Amino acid sequence: MTDTKPPTRSRLPHHRLVAYAVATELLCAVRAAEIRDPKLRDQALRAAKSACLNTAEAAGRVSPADKARVYAIARGECVEAAAAVEIAAIADDTTEEAAGAVIARADRLYALLTGLIR
């Protein structure tokens, strides 16, 4: 997996969020799953990327309601990415181990985003 640490002097708000770091870990785990079905792989990757992007976007929002709305979208994308990899494992398009790695990161991200929504 690639290094997902933010630049040391960044002033961007998403670089201070543990949730953003975990979202990038989720993306790396989805990539590492190497889903053989191209359409399912594309959907899983798009959802994982969207979880990252929406987490970052929410961090940059100002109002609590707006932040919560975008974090909720990120949480939905997190679940979609996890489900896509689970489905790939059921269809024998990736390994159970890869699916487990994705689920572990998705579980953590889901919990972090839930805390940020409240």
C-alpha positions as CSV (number, residue, x, y, z in Angstrom):
1,M,0.0,0.0,0.0
2,T,1.1,3.5,-0.6
3,D,2.0,6.1,2.0
4,T,-1.1,8.1,2.9
5,K,0.4,10.6,5.4
6,P,-0.4,14.2,4.7
7,P,2.3,16.8,4.1
8,T,3.8,17.9,7.4
9,R,2.9,21.6,7.1
10,S,-0.5,21.4,5.5
11,R,-3.1,23.8,6.7
12,L,-5.9,22.0,5.0
13,P,-8.6,20.8,7.5
14,H,-8.9,17.2,6.1
15,H,-5.2,16.5,6.9
16,R,-6.0,16.9,10.6
17,L,-8.8,14.2,10.5
18,V,-8.2,10.6,11.4
19,A,-11.3,9.8,9.3
20,Y,-9.6,11.1,6.2
21,A,-6.5,9.0,6.9
22,V,-8.7,5.9,7.4
23,A,-10.7,6.7,4.2
24,T,-7.4,6.7,2.2
25,E,-6.6,3.3,3.9
26,L,-9.9,2.1,2.7
27,L,-9.1,3.2,-0.9
28,C,-5.8,1.4,-0.7
29,A,-7.5,-1.8,0.6
30,V,-10.0,-1.7,-2.2
31,R,-7.2,-1.3,-4.8
32,A,-5.3,-4.1,-3.2
33,A,-8.4,-6.4,-3.5
34,E,-7.7,-6.5,-7.2
35,I,-11.3,-7.3,-8.1
36,R,-11.4,-9.2,-11.4
37,D,-14.9,-8.0,-12.6
38,P,-14.1,-4.7,-14.2
39,K,-17.5,-3.1,-13.6
40,L,-17.5,-4.1,-9.9
41,R,-13.9,-3.0,-9.5
42,D,-14.8,0.4,-11.0
43,Q,-17.8,0.8,-8.7
44,A,-15.8,-0.2,-5.6
45,L,-13.0,2.2,-6.5
46,R,-15.3,5.1,-7.3
47,A,-17.1,4.6,-4.0
48,A,-13.9,4.4,-2.0
49,K,-12.6,7.5,-3.8
50,S,-15.9,9.3,-3.1
51,A,-15.6,8.4,0.6
52,C,-12.2,10.1,0.6
53,L,-13.3,13.1,-1.3
54,N,-16.5,13.7,0.7
55,T,-14.7,13.3,4.0
56,A,-12.2,16.0,2.8
57,E,-15.0,18.2,1.5
58,A,-17.0,18.0,4.8
59,A,-13.9,19.0,6.8
60,G,-13.8,22.2,4.7
61,R,-17.4,23.1,5.3
62,V,-18.4,25.7,7.9
63,S,-21.9,25.0,9.2
64,P,-22.4,22.0,11.4
65,A,-25.5,20.9,9.4
66,D,-23.6,21.1,6.1
67,K,-20.6,19.2,7.5
68,A,-23.0,16.5,8.8
69,R,-24.7,16.2,5.4
70,V,-21.5,15.7,3.5
71,Y,-20.0,13.3,6.2
72,A,-23.3,11.3,5.8
73,I,-22.6,11.0,2.1
74,A,-19.1,9.9,2.8
75,R,-20.5,7.2,5.2
76,G,-22.8,5.9,2.5
77,E,-19.9,5.7,0.0
78,C,-17.9,3.8,2.6
79,V,-20.6,1.2,2.9
80,E,-21.0,0.9,-0.9
81,A,-17.3,0.3,-1.3
82,A,-17.3,-2.4,1.4
83,A,-20.4,-4.0,-0.1
84,A,-18.8,-4.1,-3.6
85,V,-15.8,-5.9,-2.3
86,E,-18.0,-8.3,-0.3
87,I,-20.0,-9.1,-3.4
88,A,-16.7,-9.6,-5.3
89,A,-15.6,-12.2,-2.7
90,I,-19.0,-13.9,-2.9
91,A,-18.7,-14.0,-6.7
92,D,-15.1,-15.3,-6.4
93,D,-13.8,-12.1,-8.0
94,T,-11.5,-11.4,-5.1
95,T,-10.3,-13.2,-2.0
96,E,-12.0,-13.5,1.4
97,E,-8.8,-12.0,3.0
98,A,-9.0,-9.0,0.7
99,A,-12.7,-8.5,1.6
100,G,-11.8,-8.8,5.3
101,A,-9.2,-6.1,5.0
102,V,-11.7,-3.8,3.4
103,I,-14.4,-4.5,5.9
104,A,-12.0,-3.8,8.8
105,R,-11.2,-0.4,7.4
106,A,-14.8,0.3,6.4
107,D,-15.9,-0.5,10.0
108,R,-13.5,2.0,11.4
109,L,-14.3,4.7,8.9
110,Y,-18.1,4.2,9.4
111,A,-17.6,4.7,13.2
112,L,-15.5,7.8,12.8
113,L,-17.9,9.4,10.3
114,T,-20.8,8.6,12.6
115,G,-19.1,10.5,15.3
116,L,-18.5,13.4,13.0
117,I,-22.1,13.5,11.9
118,R,-23.4,13.9,15.5
